[in-house]
Amino acid sequence: MQISTKSLNDLDNAAKQVLSFAEEERIFVFYGEMGAGKTTLISKLCYLLGTEDHTSSPTFSIVNEYETKANGKIYHFDFYRIKNQGEAFDLGYEDYFYSGEYCMIEWPEKIPDLLPDSYIAIEIKTTDENSREITLSKNRQG
């Protein structure tokens, strides 16, 4: 599925389309260059899922946890700074990924062997300063 955005005003609708496309899936992996808008889209998704917590990139903490009133917890990962997949093991990634809670994963290319069998892949490409092309796909293995 393709979604085009021309400005930040389009993100609410884009986030609604992402959640609709995902159906019951709770694992989302985000691909895109630095500054493409991964964290911004994740913030919109978290808002729609009902968190009132401030959302930000967990670049230094690797994972942030947000509470929602109706949808449980949301775990937001940023694996950009990890040096190897062993650091994700040390973090206890399995406890998060297989918790049944929402997981938003930035820089999944850093942990390719650790991704669950089922997830929604979201690729964000910058087409100009304000426009993005968002490609959604369902990944199910096993």
Secondary structure, 3 states (H helix, E strand, C coil): CEEEECCHHHHHHHHHHHHHHHCCCCEEEEECCCCCCHHHHHHHHHHHHCECCCCCCCCCCCEEEEEECCCCEEEEEECCCCCCHHHHHHHCHHHHHCCCCEEEEECHHHCCCCCCCEEEEEEEEECCCCCEEEEEEEEECC
